[in-house]
Amino acid sequence: MLELPASRTKRVALLGLSGFFMAAGANHFLNPDFYVGIMPAWLPAHRTLVWVSGGLEALGGLCVLIPSVRKAAGWGLVLLLLAIFPANVHMALHPELFPNVPSAGLYLRLPVQGLFMVWAFWATRPDGPSSPPSTGTP
């Protein structure tokens, strides 16, 4: 049985996080050329890195649903977002490579990456201290 957080807000955030990263990970395999195209030239093995990062995104999206590894999966997604940050910087610094994307959108990706990190961290933390069950006596 899937054990989700008690808080509705956290449940929605966790399920959204899971769906987002599973879809993003799958997209790395469905549209690898896009991801290869945003990678800085100094990184080696672009296609392999696209597959690895896509696999890790999908795995992280799945693992946040498993209570025993949820917290570790959240940290893994935060670290993965840090690892792919250079691609977002590369996009912002080279808008000529992305003529169909407004420059403002390329720069907006940078702080949005930080918001995704906060989302992954917060959604995978426990709901908070739970109070002990009531015994019915004062």
Secondary structure as GFF3:
##gff-version 3
##sequence-region A 1 138
A	DSSP	alpha_helix	8	30	.	.	.	ID=ss1
A	DSSP	alpha_helix	32	37	.	.	.	ID=ss2
A	DSSP	alpha_helix	46	63	.	.	.	ID=ss3
A	DSSP	alpha_helix	70	93	.	.	.	ID=ss4
A	DSSP	three_ten_helix	95	97	.	.	.	ID=ss5
A	DSSP	alpha_helix	103	123	.	.	.	ID=ss6
###
